[in-house]
Amino acid sequence: MFRKLFAIAANTFTETVRQPVYGVVVGATLLLMIFNVGLAAYTLKDDDKLLTELGLSTLLLSGLFLASFSATSVLTREIDNKTVLTVVSKPISRPVLIVGKFVGLVTALLLAFYLCFLGFLYSIQHKVLQTSADEWHQPVLVFGLGGTLLTCAIAGIRNYLSGKEFITTALWIGTPLLTVGAVACVFLGRSWELQSWTEGLPGPAVLLSAALIFCALVVLAAIALASSVRLGQVLTLTVCIGVLVTGLITDYLLSERAESALLADLVYRLVPNFNFFWIIDAVNNDQSVPLEYCVYVITYTGLLSTAALLVAIALFQRREVG
């Protein structure tokens, strides 16, 4: 069973990263990280805090779109094209197919999130220029922007000369290249002077916040996969956006009413609460996050994802694929 699961997951990962929308979302996210540096300059207080909040919000929204579009591509398209019939006609159960699709989807989402997080890391290493006289962070420009342009150039030339896929080549070249550059920027200052690694790395709360955002994306990926069993791309995206928005406002709308009204309490408990994954207040106030909280959120992620996958399996059991 595990060999079949691994084969389906590997195939799903390959199909996902080859989709044009995958490269478009990752590329657009990296561009937004660059624009965030300029947008964050229009505050009356701490611009760098706004830059951090914009970057984390960009990670969440880009992951939402990528999870929704990728889920429908790896399942709905196969159902519509009848290619999934070839898989389920073999000795592969439908639950194994759904779980394998989910594992492959989350792995591809992890790779995209990591690349986008590197862009976020470069942006907060550069920081906001408070005046026009401030110096640009030269290592960030060379390793970040230069590494991205070099990756695109190599992938484009390879695609033109040998027909190799642009997105796949860019991923395998850009991931280690940008990683090495980000590590180098940790130890290099704005004018290439050596600095302590504590100055080049964001605080632990920022890193933890990014990790919790990825947990939220895992939940959204499971929900998107369950929705894509019966719905198309647009409706799946609508469901994911609705669940995310509802999950972010449940505390404000239902937390007090849940203590006195049974229906409000039921809705409050059933709707995924995405406020648990959003700890921007702790980031802005430089507060430490207890280890217990992280364990609770990871457990909550596992329970929500499992519930969504069980719904996906139940829906797929009665789905006509022939």
HUCOR-V228693 format. One record per residue. N is the residue number from 1. PSI is psi in whole degrees, 0 to 359 (NA if undefined). OMEGA is omega in degrees with one decimal (NA if undefined). D_CENTER is the distance of its C-alpha to the mean C-alpha in Angstrom with 1 decimal. Layout:
BEGIN
N;PSI;OMEGA;D_CENTER / N;PSI;OMEGA;D_CENTER
END
This chain:
BEGIN
1;319;-177.2;28.4 / 2;328;176.7;25.9 / 3;319;177.6;26.8 / 4;318;179.4;26.1 / 5;316;179.6;22.8 / 6;320;-179.5;21.8 / 7;317;179.0;23.1 / 8;318;-179.9;21.2 / 9;317;179.9;17.9 / 10;319;178.7;18.8 / 11;320;178.8;19.8 / 12;319;177.8;16.7 / 13;314;-179.2;14.6 / 14;316;179.3;17.1 / 15;321;-176.7;17.3 / 16;313;-176.3;13.6 / 17;343;178.4;13.4 / 18;350;-178.7;16.8 / 19;138;178.1;15.9 / 20;324;-178.0;16.6 / 21;332;179.1;13.8 / 22;310;179.1;11.3 / 23;324;179.7;13.1 / 24;315;-178.3;13.7 / 25;316;179.6;10.2 / 26;315;178.8;9.5 / 27;318;178.8;13.1 / 28;323;179.1;13.0 / 29;317;178.0;10.2 / 30;321;176.4;12.4 / 31;319;178.5;15.4 / 32;325;177.2;14.3 / 33;324;177.3;13.9 / 34;315;-179.6;17.5 / 35;330;-179.6;18.7 / 36;329;-179.9;17.5 / 37;322;177.2;20.1 / 38;322;-178.6;22.8 / 39;327;-176.0;21.7 / 40;355;-177.0;21.7 / 41;351;-173.5;25.3 / 42;57;174.7;26.8 / 43;165;178.9;27.1 / 44;356;-177.1;30.3 / 45;240;-175.6;28.9 / 46;108;-179.0;26.2 / 47;326;-176.4;24.2 / 48;330;175.9;22.0 / 49;319;176.2;20.8 / 50;322;177.3;19.9 / 51;318;178.0;18.0 / 52;316;-179.7;15.9 / 53;319;177.0;15.3 / 54;319;179.8;14.5 / 55;315;179.1;12.0 / 56;321;176.9;10.2 / 57;321;178.6;10.6 / 58;320;177.4;9.3 / 59;317;-179.1;5.9 / 60;312;-176.0;6.1 / 61;319;178.3;7.9 / 62;321;176.3;6.4 / 63;325;176.7;3.4 / 64;310;-179.7;6.9 / 65;318;-177.8;8.8 / 66;319;178.8;7.3 / 67;318;-178.2;7.6 / 68;310;-178.0;10.9 / 69;320;-178.2;12.4 / 70;321;-179.7;11.7 / 71;316;179.9;13.1 / 72;330;-179.1;16.1 / 73;322;-175.6;16.7 / 74;345;-178.4;16.9 / 75;304;-177.2;19.1 / 76;317;-178.9;20.7 / 77;322;178.4;21.8 / 78;324;177.9;23.3 / 79;316;-179.6;25.1 / 80;324;-179.5;26.4 / 81;358;179.9;27.6 / 82;9;179.4;29.1 / 83;336;178.3;27.6 / 84;339;178.6;26.3 / 85;326;179.0;30.0 / 86;325;-178.0;30.6 / 87;311;-176.0;28.2 / 88;343;176.8;29.4 / 89;342;176.2;33.0 / 90;173;-179.9;32.8 / 91;58;176.5;32.9 / 92;119;-177.9;29.2 / 93;157;179.9;28.7 / 94;321;175.5;26.3 / 95;321;178.3;24.6 / 96;322;178.2;23.9 / 97;315;-178.8;22.6 / 98;314;-179.3;20.1 / 99;320;177.9;19.0 / 100;318;176.5;18.8 / 101;319;-178.9;16.7 / 102;317;179.7;14.2 / 103;315;177.9;14.3 / 104;321;179.2;13.9 / 105;316;-179.3;11.0 / 106;324;178.0;9.1 / 107;316;177.0;10.4 / 108;322;177.9;9.4 / 109;323;178.0;5.7 / 110;317;178.8;6.5 / 111;315;179.0;8.5 / 112;318;-179.7;6.5 / 113;321;179.6;4.2 / 114;316;178.3;7.9 / 115;317;178.9;9.5 / 116;326;177.1;7.9 / 117;324;175.6;8.7 / 118;319;175.2;12.1 / 119;319;176.7;12.6 / 120;319;180.0;12.1 / 121;318;176.8;14.5 / 122;320;-176.5;16.9 / 123;318;-178.7;17.1 / 124;339;171.4;18.0 / 125;324;178.6;20.4 / 126;319;-178.5;22.1 / 127;171;-177.2;22.4 / 128;135;175.5;24.0 / 129;115;-175.4;27.4 / 130;327;178.3;29.8 / 131;166;178.8;32.6 / 132;344;179.2;33.4 / 133;349;179.9;35.3 / 134;148;-176.5;32.3 / 135;139;174.3;31.5 / 136;151;176.4;28.3 / 137;98;-172.2;26.4 / 138;316;177.6;27.8 / 139;324;178.2;25.8 / 140;319;179.1;22.5 / 141;318;-177.7;23.9 / 142;308;-174.6;25.3 / 143;323;-177.9;22.6 / 144;292;-179.1;19.6 / 145;317;179.2;20.9 / 146;319;178.4;23.6 / 147;323;178.2;21.4 / 148;315;179.1;19.1 / 149;319;178.0;22.3 / 150;319;178.3;23.9 / 151;313;179.4;21.1 / 152;322;179.9;21.4 / 153;314;-179.9;25.1 / 154;316;179.6;25.4 / 155;321;178.9;23.1 / 156;317;178.9;25.1 / 157;317;179.5;28.4 / 158;323;177.4;27.6 / 159;321;-178.5;26.6 / 160;320;-174.1;29.9 / 161;319;-173.7;32.2 / 162;359;178.0;31.1 / 163;13;178.7;28.8 / 164;148;-176.5;25.8 / 165;133;-176.7;22.4 / 166;312;-173.7;21.0 / 167;315;-179.0;17.3 / 168;315;178.9;18.0 / 169;317;-179.9;20.3 / 170;323;179.4;18.1 / 171;313;-175.6;15.4 / 172;334;177.0;18.1 / 173;315;-173.8;19.9 / 174;325;-176.8;17.3 / 175;305;177.6;15.3 / 176;326;-178.1;18.5 / 177;312;179.9;20.0 / 178;330;177.4;17.4 / 179;313;178.4;17.1 / 180;319;178.8;20.9 / 181;319;179.6;21.0 / 182;321;177.7;18.7 / 183;320;178.9;21.0 / 184;322;-179.2;24.0 / 185;338;176.7;23.1 / 186;325;-175.3;23.0 / 187;0;-178.0;26.7 / 188;136;178.8;27.8 / 189;191;-173.3;28.7 / 190;331;-179.1;28.9 / 191;33;175.6;32.1 / 192;10;176.8;31.3 / 193;151;178.7;33.1 / 194;145;179.4;32.0 / 195;166;176.9;30.4 / 196;145;-178.2;29.4 / 197;336;178.8;25.9 / 198;335;178.0;25.6 / 199;332;-177.0;25.9 / 200;345;179.3;23.1 / 201;144;173.9;20.5 / 202;168;-179.7;18.9 / 203;161;-180.0;20.1 / 204;327;-179.6;19.0 / 205;325;178.5;17.8 / 206;315;179.5;15.3 / 207;319;179.0;13.9 / 208;322;178.1;14.1 / 209;318;177.5;12.4 / 210;320;178.8;9.2 / 211;320;179.6;9.7 / 212;327;175.2;10.4 / 213;321;176.8;7.4 / 214;325;174.8;5.5 / 215;319;177.3;8.7 / 216;322;179.9;8.5 / 217;328;175.3;5.6 / 218;317;177.2;8.1 / 219;315;179.7;10.8 / 220;325;177.6;9.6 / 221;319;177.7;9.4 / 222;318;178.1;12.8 / 223;319;179.0;14.1 / 224;320;179.0;13.2 / 225;319;177.9;15.0 / 226;320;179.5;17.9 / 227;323;-176.1;18.3 / 228;347;176.4;18.3 / 229;324;-176.4;21.3 / 230;340;-173.0;23.5 / 231;163;176.7;21.8 / 232;189;-173.9;21.0 / 233;314;-176.4;18.0 / 234;315;-179.4;18.9 / 235;324;177.1;19.8 / 236;316;177.1;16.7 / 237;321;178.6;14.6 / 238;317;178.7;17.4 / 239;315;-178.4;17.2 / 240;318;177.9;13.5 / 241;317;179.1;14.2 / 242;317;179.2;17.4 / 243;319;-179.9;16.1 / 244;312;-178.6;13.6 / 245;316;179.1;16.4 / 246;320;179.8;19.0 / 247;337;179.4;17.2 / 248;341;-177.1;17.1 / 249;3;-179.1;20.8 / 250;321;179.0;22.3 / 251;318;-177.5;23.5 / 252;322;-174.1;25.2 / 253;325;-167.0;26.8 / 254;350;-173.6;27.6 / 255;319;-179.8;27.8 / 256;321;-179.2;31.4 / 257;334;-177.7;32.5 / 258;338;-179.3;31.2 / 259;338;-175.3;34.0 / 260;336;-176.7;36.7 / 261;130;-177.3;35.6 / 262;317;-179.3;34.8 / 263;316;178.3;32.8 / 264;322;178.1;30.6 / 265;321;179.9;30.2 / 266;315;178.8;29.2 / 267;320;-178.8;26.6 / 268;325;-178.7;25.2 / 269;330;-176.7;24.9 / 270;324;-177.9;23.5 / 271;129;177.7;20.7 / 272;130;-178.4;17.5 / 273;102;-176.7;17.6 / 274;358;173.8;14.3 / 275;335;178.8;16.4 / 276;332;-178.2;16.3 / 277;350;-173.6;12.7 / 278;100;-174.6;13.6 / 279;40;-176.7;16.1 / 280;332;178.2;16.7 / 281;319;177.7;20.4 / 282;325;178.5;20.6 / 283;313;-177.3;18.9 / 284;330;-178.5;21.4 / 285;7;178.9;24.3 / 286;41;179.4;23.6 / 287;148;176.7;24.0 / 288;147;179.5;23.3 / 289;124;-177.7;21.3 / 290;149;178.4;23.4 / 291;325;178.4;22.5 / 292;319;-179.0;23.5 / 293;318;179.2;20.8 / 294;318;179.2;18.1 / 295;317;179.0;20.0 / 296;317;-177.5;20.3 / 297;320;177.7;16.6 / 298;318;176.4;15.7 / 299;318;177.6;18.7 / 300;320;176.6;17.6 / 301;314;179.4;14.3 / 302;318;-179.5;16.4 / 303;316;179.9;19.0 / 304;317;-179.7;16.8 / 305;318;178.4;15.1 / 306;317;178.8;18.6 / 307;316;179.3;20.1 / 308;321;178.9;17.8 / 309;323;176.7;18.5 / 310;321;175.5;22.2 / 311;319;178.6;22.2 / 312;318;179.0;20.8 / 313;317;179.6;23.5 / 314;319;179.1;26.1 / 315;323;-176.3;25.4 / 316;337;-179.5;25.2 / 317;325;-178.2;28.5 / 318;12;-179.3;30.4 / 319;127;176.6;28.6 / 320;125;-179.5;31.0 / 321;358;-178.2;29.8 / 322;NA;NA;33.2
END
